[in-house]
Amino acid sequence: VQLQASGGGLVQTGGSLRLSCVDSRRPSSNNGMAWFRQAPGKEREFVATIDWRGGSTVVADSVKGRFTISRDNAKNTLYLQMNSLKPEDTAIYYCATSLYARGSSQEGHYRYWGQGTQVTVSS
């Protein structure tokens, strides 16, 4: 497994979680990375992306102002800080490593995917 996601769990509405994703490849810091999510019965959707240096980020409108993506290249780790969680944020969250140095919201730009971590927000 090249990407290992963790940090999911059960939280109440308004709560917070921090997801982590460790990329075991060397070097991983040359690539953009992203978080996607898939809710039951729905297609996988883009959540947030970050470029290889961590200087450029984009988040989906549905999570803007609540979620923050970041990375620590020294630790080969990607993060997703999720605040003010809502029941509609319930999904399996996947991290992915891009083919390119920049971030992207397009699934086709991602080569490596983690196994996913479940986030459940209760109302």
PAMAR-229518 format. One line per field, with one value per atom (N, C-alpha, C): residue in one letter; atom name; x, y, z. Coordinates in nm, 4 decimals. Layout:
! PAMAR-229518
rest <- [A, ...]
atom <- [CA, ...]
X <- [X, ...]
Y <- [Y, ...]
Z <- [Z, ...]
END
This chain:
! PAMAR-229518
rest <- [V, V, V, Q, Q, Q, L, L, L, Q, Q, Q, A, A, A, S, S, S, G, G, G, G, G, G, G, G, G, L, L, L, V, V, V, Q, Q, Q, T, T, T, G, G, G, G, G, G, S, S, S, L, L, L, R, R, R, L, L, L, S, S, S, C, C, C, V, V, V, D, D, D, S, S, S, R, R, R, R, R, R, P, P, P, S, S, S, S, S, S, N, N, N, N, N, N, G, G, G, M, M, M, A, A, A, W, W, W, F, F, F, R, R, R, Q, Q, Q, A, A, A, P, P, P, G, G, G, K, K, K, E, E, E, R, R, R, E, E, E, F, F, F, V, V, V, A, A, A, T, T, T, I, I, I, D, D, D, W, W, W, R, R, R, G, G, G, G, G, G, S, S, S, T, T, T, V, V, V, V, V, V, A, A, A, D, D, D, S, S, S, V, V, V, K, K, K, G, G, G, R, R, R, F, F, F, T, T, T, I, I, I, S, S, S, R, R, R, D, D, D, N, N, N, A, A, A, K, K, K, N, N, N, T, T, T, L, L, L, Y, Y, Y, L, L, L, Q, Q, Q, M, M, M, N, N, N, S, S, S, L, L, L, K, K, K, P, P, P, E, E, E, D, D, D, T, T, T, A, A, A, I, I, I, Y, Y, Y, Y, Y, Y, C, C, C, A, A, A, T, T, T, S, S, S, L, L, L, Y, Y, Y, A, A, A, R, R, R, G, G, G, S, S, S, S, S, S, Q, Q, Q, E, E, E, G, G, G, H, H, H, Y, Y, Y, R, R, R, Y, Y, Y, W, W, W, G, G, G, Q, Q, Q, G, G, G, T, T, T, Q, Q, Q, V, V, V, T, T, T, V, V, V, S, S, S, S, S, S]
atom <- [N, CA, C, N, CA, C, N, CA, C, N, CA, C, N, CA, C, N, CA, C, N, CA, C, N, CA, C, N, CA, C, N, CA, C, N, CA, C, N, CA, C, N, CA, C, N, CA, C, N, CA, C, N, CA, C, N, CA, C, N, CA, C, N, CA, C, N, CA, C, N, CA, C, N, CA, C, N, CA, C, N, CA, C, N, CA, C, N, CA, C, N, CA, C, N, CA, C, N, CA, C, N, CA, C, N, CA, C, N, CA, C, N, CA, C, N, CA, C, N, CA, C, N, CA, C, N, CA, C, N, CA, C, N, CA, C, N, CA, C, N, CA, C, N, CA, C, N, CA, C, N, CA, C, N, CA, C, N, CA, C, N, CA, C, N, CA, C, N, CA, C, N, CA, C, N, CA, C, N, CA, C, N, CA, C, N, CA, C, N, CA, C, N, CA, C, N, CA, C, N, CA, C, N, CA, C, N, CA, C, N, CA, C, N, CA, C, N, CA, C, N, CA, C, N, CA, C, N, CA, C, N, CA, C, N, CA, C, N, CA, C, N, CA, C, N, CA, C, N, CA, C, N, CA, C, N, CA, C, N, CA, C, N, CA, C, N, CA, C, N, CA, C, N, CA, C, N, CA, C, N, CA, C, N, CA, C, N, CA, C, N, CA, C, N, CA, C, N, CA, C, N, CA, C, N, CA, C, N, CA, C, N, CA, C, N, CA, C, N, CA, C, N, CA, C, N, CA, C, N, CA, C, N, CA, C, N, CA, C, N, CA, C, N, CA, C, N, CA, C, N, CA, C, N, CA, C, N, CA, C, N, CA, C, N, CA, C, N, CA, C, N, CA, C, N, CA, C, N, CA, C, N, CA, C, N, CA, C, N, CA, C, N, CA, C, N, CA, C, N, CA, C, N, CA, C, N, CA, C, N, CA, C, N, CA, C, N, CA, C, N, CA, C, N, CA, C, N, CA, C]
X <- [0.0858, 0.0000, 0.0886, 0.0708, 0.1564, 0.1009, -0.0331, -0.0967, -0.1810, -0.1577, -0.2294, -0.3026, -0.4362, -0.5178, -0.5655, -0.5784, -0.6256, -0.6901, -0.7527, -0.8097, -0.9605, -1.0240, -1.1686, -1.2327, -1.3638, -1.4346, -1.5753, -1.6380, -1.7748, -1.7682, -1.8370, -1.8363, -1.9744, -2.0087, -2.1379, -2.1328, -2.2486, -2.2584, -2.1896, -2.1078, -2.0335, -1.8961, -1.8662, -1.7374, -1.6275, -1.5105, -1.3920, -1.3201, -1.2539, -1.1651, -1.0463, -0.9347, -0.8168, -0.7743, -0.7827, -0.7398, -0.5924, -0.5240, -0.3842, -0.3686, -0.2705, -0.2415, -0.0907, -0.0319, 0.1121, 0.1419, 0.2303, 0.2719, 0.4074, 0.4099, 0.5317, 0.6299, 0.5927, 0.6834, 0.7929, 0.9038, 1.0136, 1.0513, 1.0610, 1.0067, 0.8608, 0.7811, 0.6424, 0.6206, 0.7184, 0.6994, 0.7003, 0.7228, 0.7237, 0.5858, 0.4840, 0.3528, 0.2442, 0.1469, 0.0272, -0.0499, -0.1324, -0.2126, -0.3536, -0.4443, -0.5831, -0.6592, -0.7727, -0.8718, -0.9987, -1.0543, -1.1838, -1.2707, -1.4006, -1.4886, -1.6019, -1.6553, -1.7675, -1.8692, -1.9865, -2.0968, -2.1748, -2.2482, -2.3256, -2.4213, -2.4161, -2.5063, -2.4719, -2.3581, -2.3187, -2.1830, -2.1535, -2.0245, -1.9181, -1.7956, -1.6854, -1.6737, -1.6445, -1.6359, -1.5099, -1.4656, -1.3485, -1.3752, -1.2770, -1.2880, -1.1853, -1.0575, -0.9539, -0.8255, -0.7447, -0.6188, -0.5105, -0.3852, -0.2704, -0.1555, -0.0772, 0.0355, 0.1536, 0.2614, 0.3712, 0.4409, 0.4407, 0.5088, 0.4159, 0.2859, 0.1926, 0.1564, 0.1982, 0.1721, 0.0406, -0.0215, -0.1459, -0.2477, -0.3636, -0.4694, -0.6012, -0.6861, -0.8216, -0.9140, -1.0249, -1.1229, -1.2577, -1.3362, -1.4693, -1.5582, -1.6526, -1.7430, -1.8190, -1.8493, -1.9296, -1.8568, -1.7244, -1.6480, -1.5667, -1.5790, -1.5015, -1.5328, -1.4266, -1.4440, -1.4510, -1.4621, -1.4710, -1.3533, -1.3072, -1.1994, -1.0726, -0.9590, -0.8286, -0.7360, -0.6759, -0.5792, -0.4387, -0.3491, -0.2102, -0.1220, 0.0081, 0.1000, 0.2306, 0.2986, 0.4308, 0.5210, 0.5955, 0.6765, 0.7895, 0.8352, 0.9395, 0.8886, 0.7569, 0.6947, 0.6177, 0.6215, 0.5460, 0.3991, 0.3431, 0.2076, 0.1202, -0.0008, -0.1070, -0.2103, -0.2681, -0.3682, -0.4962, -0.6054, -0.7316, -0.7940, -0.7914, -0.8559, -1.0002, -1.0909, -1.2342, -1.3016, -1.3554, -1.4259, -1.5728, -1.6533, -1.7968, -1.8597, -1.8336, -1.8813, -2.0328, -2.0853, -2.2284, -2.2589, -2.3830, -2.4183, -2.3892, -2.4017, -2.3747, -2.2271, -2.1405, -1.9985, -1.9681, -2.0677, -2.0484, -2.0108, -1.8972, -1.8462, -1.7185, -1.6722, -1.5364, -1.4467, -1.3411, -1.2484, -1.1229, -1.0853, -0.9700, -0.8644, -0.7389, -0.6298, -0.5709, -0.5104, -0.4560, -0.3359, -0.2439, -0.1233, -0.1303, -0.1070, -0.1241, -0.0080, -0.0371, 0.0670, 0.1528, 0.1056, 0.1676, 0.2083, 0.2888, 0.3317, 0.2195, 0.1294, 0.0199, -0.0924, -0.1808, -0.3005, -0.4044, -0.5078, -0.6127, -0.7383, -0.8534, -0.9803, -1.0270, -0.9500, -0.9911, -0.9333, -1.0181, -0.9738, -0.8736, -0.8882, -0.8000, -0.6560, -0.6318, -0.4957, -0.4222, -0.4897, -0.4310, -0.3947, -0.2725, -0.2196, -0.2354, -0.2066, -0.2064, -0.3209, -0.3886, -0.5026, -0.4848, -0.5272, -0.5289, -0.6526, -0.6609, -0.7690, -0.8955, -0.8882, -1.0049, -1.0188, -1.0782, -1.1072, -1.2487, -1.3272, -1.4691, -1.4877, -1.5653, -1.6062, -1.7580, -1.8085, -1.9515, -1.9881, -2.0806, -2.1234, -2.2685, -2.2924, -2.4282, -2.4996, -2.6300, -2.7093, -2.7620]
Y <- [-0.1194, 0.0000, 0.1232, 0.2077, 0.3249, 0.4449, 0.4562, 0.5654, 0.5080, 0.5525, 0.5036, 0.6186, 0.6172, 0.7223, 0.6795, 0.7763, 0.7499, 0.8752, 0.8607, 0.9751, 0.9859, 0.8986, 0.9021, 0.8536, 0.8692, 0.8242, 0.8792, 0.8649, 0.9122, 1.0403, 1.1439, 1.2737, 1.3351, 1.4192, 1.4871, 1.6085, 1.6519, 1.7734, 1.8887, 1.9613, 2.0729, 2.0353, 1.9084, 1.8617, 1.8715, 1.8247, 1.8331, 1.6990, 1.6775, 1.5635, 1.6081, 1.5403, 1.5656, 1.4354, 1.4310, 1.3137, 1.3274, 1.2141, 1.2095, 1.1049, 1.1259, 1.0303, 1.0262, 0.9109, 0.8942, 0.8288, 0.8902, 0.8366, 0.7692, 0.6398, 0.5640, 0.5669, 0.6287, 0.6354, 0.7374, 0.7238, 0.8201, 0.8668, 0.9953, 1.1000, 1.1256, 1.1584, 1.1910, 1.3403, 1.4182, 1.5615, 1.6297, 1.5553, 1.6156, 1.6240, 1.5712, 1.5563, 1.6305, 1.6795, 1.7315, 1.6180, 1.6533, 1.5535, 1.6074, 1.5185, 1.5611, 1.4665, 1.5145, 1.4340, 1.4302, 1.3120, 1.2911, 1.2189, 1.2156, 1.1417, 1.0777, 0.9698, 0.9012, 0.8658, 0.9236, 0.8952, 0.7739, 0.7059, 0.5890, 0.6232, 0.5452, 0.5641, 0.6792, 0.7425, 0.8575, 0.8326, 0.9116, 0.9031, 0.9722, 0.9303, 0.9939, 1.1396, 1.2291, 1.3706, 1.4325, 1.5376, 1.6121, 1.6904, 1.6938, 1.7698, 1.8835, 1.8499, 1.9513, 1.9004, 1.9940, 1.9573, 2.0578, 2.0131, 2.0962, 2.0652, 2.1671, 2.1443, 2.0835, 2.0544, 1.9797, 2.0542, 2.1867, 2.2624, 2.2979, 2.2839, 2.3242, 2.4706, 2.5377, 2.6801, 2.7150, 2.6193, 2.6440, 2.5376, 2.5806, 2.4872, 2.5293, 2.4300, 2.4533, 2.3594, 2.4112, 2.3270, 2.3395, 2.2363, 2.2363, 2.3383, 2.3914, 2.4921, 2.4371, 2.3083, 2.2486, 2.2443, 2.2571, 2.2504, 2.3773, 2.4731, 2.5968, 2.6676, 2.7104, 2.7767, 2.6812, 2.5504, 2.4500, 2.3516, 2.3175, 2.2208, 2.2910, 2.2429, 2.2950, 2.1798, 2.1871, 2.0855, 2.1391, 2.0527, 2.0925, 1.9693, 1.9907, 1.8785, 1.9096, 1.8045, 1.8151, 1.7230, 1.7786, 1.6958, 1.6240, 1.6807, 1.6141, 1.4829, 1.4751, 1.3543, 1.2756, 1.3222, 1.2565, 1.2413, 1.3412, 1.3307, 1.4444, 1.4058, 1.4974, 1.5028, 1.6203, 1.6377, 1.6991, 1.6724, 1.7410, 1.7739, 1.9002, 1.9458, 1.9778, 1.9110, 1.9260, 1.9813, 2.1003, 2.1663, 2.1857, 2.2130, 2.2384, 2.1306, 2.0075, 1.8960, 1.8862, 1.8428, 1.8285, 1.6835, 1.6395, 1.5017, 1.4729, 1.5721, 1.5510, 1.5324, 1.5508, 1.5218, 1.3735, 1.2971, 1.1538, 1.0851, 1.0167, 0.9532, 0.8774, 0.8003, 0.7464, 0.8489, 0.8870, 0.9876, 0.9189, 0.9538, 0.8950, 1.0015, 0.9670, 1.0543, 0.9997, 1.0879, 1.0479, 1.1344, 1.0744, 1.1448, 1.1660, 1.2898, 1.3284, 1.2824, 1.2769, 1.2549, 1.3788, 1.4917, 1.6205, 1.6913, 1.7949, 1.8719, 1.9593, 2.0005, 2.0866, 2.0016, 2.0657, 1.9981, 1.9949, 1.9133, 1.9019, 1.8454, 1.8845, 1.8311, 1.7120, 1.6744, 1.5698, 1.4345, 1.3362, 1.2039, 1.1423, 1.1694, 1.1099, 1.1550, 1.2592, 1.3093, 1.2398, 1.1436, 1.0809, 0.9362, 0.9018, 0.7680, 0.6762, 0.7288, 0.6458, 0.6890, 0.5879, 0.6128, 0.5359, 0.5991, 0.5308, 0.4432, 0.3691, 0.2732, 0.3375, 0.4601, 0.5299, 0.5195, 0.6229, 0.6232, 0.6774, 0.6103, 0.6427, 0.7602, 0.8571, 0.9692, 0.9658, 0.9619, 0.9605, 1.0746, 1.1592, 1.2741, 1.2521, 1.2444, 1.2205, 1.3527, 1.3501, 1.4728, 1.4851]
Z <- [0.0000, 0.0000, 0.0000, -0.0996, -0.1093, -0.0359, -0.0300, 0.0402, 0.1535, 0.2732, 0.3899, 0.4557, 0.4467, 0.5066, 0.6440, 0.7328, 0.8682, 0.9243, 1.0407, 1.1097, 1.1032, 1.0269, 1.0191, 1.1485, 1.1557, 1.2741, 1.2778, 1.3936, 1.4161, 1.4977, 1.4498, 1.5168, 1.5057, 1.6006, 1.5969, 1.5051, 1.4622, 1.3810, 1.4529, 1.3756, 1.4327, 1.4833, 1.4870, 1.5364, 1.4318, 1.4712, 1.3846, 1.3779, 1.2670, 1.2491, 1.1655, 1.1837, 1.1004, 1.0364, 0.9043, 0.8303, 0.7937, 0.7910, 0.7480, 0.6395, 0.5556, 0.4484, 0.4300, 0.4577, 0.4441, 0.3103, 0.2338, 0.1044, 0.1228, 0.1020, 0.1282, 0.0123, -0.0998, -0.2133, -0.1858, -0.2599, -0.2488, -0.3879, -0.4169, -0.3318, -0.3668, -0.2719, -0.2991, -0.3059, -0.2637, -0.2540, -0.3900, -0.4997, -0.6327, -0.6947, -0.6277, -0.6879, -0.6116, -0.6881, -0.6256, -0.5595, -0.4639, -0.3938, -0.3725, -0.3346, -0.3176, -0.2259, -0.1812, -0.1112, -0.1963, -0.2083, -0.2692, -0.1660, -0.1903, -0.0993, -0.1781, -0.1200, -0.1805, -0.0740, -0.0884, 0.0027, -0.0482, 0.0387, -0.0037, -0.1170, -0.2240, -0.3359, -0.4273, -0.4032, -0.4850, -0.5503, -0.6527, -0.7171, -0.6308, -0.6531, -0.5823, -0.6280, -0.5344, -0.5677, -0.5099, -0.5740, -0.5328, -0.4055, -0.3165, -0.1930, -0.1888, -0.2052, -0.1948, -0.2593, -0.3085, -0.3698, -0.3332, -0.3428, -0.3063, -0.4010, -0.4347, -0.5263, -0.4501, -0.5232, -0.4643, -0.3517, -0.3562, -0.2517, -0.1367, -0.1590, -0.0553, -0.0620, -0.1697, -0.1799, -0.2463, -0.3111, -0.3833, -0.3479, -0.3030, -0.2656, -0.3297, -0.3519, -0.4008, -0.3230, -0.2774, -0.2091, -0.2791, -0.2703, -0.3305, -0.2603, -0.3333, -0.2764, -0.1554, -0.1596, -0.0527, 0.0815, 0.0803, 0.2048, 0.2297, 0.1433, 0.1555, 0.2875, 0.3536, 0.4820, 0.5998, 0.5716, 0.6791, 0.6747, 0.5558, 0.5385, 0.4923, 0.5406, 0.5006, 0.4654, 0.3471, 0.3057, 0.3266, 0.3709, 0.3902, 0.3747, 0.3716, 0.3585, 0.4293, 0.4711, 0.5308, 0.4501, 0.3576, 0.2693, 0.3430, 0.4523, 0.5309, 0.5892, 0.6097, 0.6641, 0.5593, 0.4347, 0.3269, 0.3643, 0.4262, 0.4789, 0.4296, 0.3909, 0.3498, 0.4605, 0.4835, 0.5876, 0.5321, 0.6017, 0.5755, 0.7110, 0.7465, 0.8686, 0.8363, 0.9046, 0.8775, 1.0018, 0.9889, 1.0988, 1.0633, 1.1629, 1.1430, 1.0559, 1.0902, 1.0091, 1.0090, 0.8942, 0.8736, 0.8374, 0.8579, 0.8189, 0.6717, 0.5860, 0.4425, 0.4119, 0.5104, 0.4923, 0.5138, 0.5559, 0.5777, 0.4463, 0.4475, 0.3264, 0.3598, 0.2625, 0.2694, 0.2017, 0.2708, 0.2198, 0.1677, 0.0449, -0.0211, -0.0485, -0.0235, -0.0647, -0.1945, -0.2715, -0.4002, -0.4358, -0.5113, -0.5567, -0.7063, -0.7480, -0.8878, -0.9757, -1.1037, -1.2049, -1.2225, -1.1748, -1.2001, -1.0715, -1.0862, -0.9698, -0.9152, -1.0019, -0.9568, -0.9007, -0.8278, -0.7807, -0.8905, -0.8730, -0.9735, -0.9096, -0.9642, -0.9159, -1.0001, -1.1003, -1.1927, -1.1510, -1.1334, -1.0904, -1.1863, -1.3134, -1.4133, -1.4028, -1.3248, -1.3071, -1.1928, -1.1297, -1.0124, -1.0384, -1.0014, -1.0268, -0.9061, -0.7902, -0.6697, -0.5771, -0.5225, -0.4352, -0.3049, -0.1956, -0.0678, -0.0555, 0.0527, 0.0710, 0.1253, 0.1705, 0.2208, 0.3710, 0.4288, 0.5714, 0.5897, 0.6719, 0.6879, 0.7830, 0.7385, 0.8227, 0.8331, 0.9556, 0.9784, 1.0722, 1.0264, 1.1059, 1.1466, 1.2751, 1.3242, 1.3483, 1.3269, 1.3443, 1.4862]
END
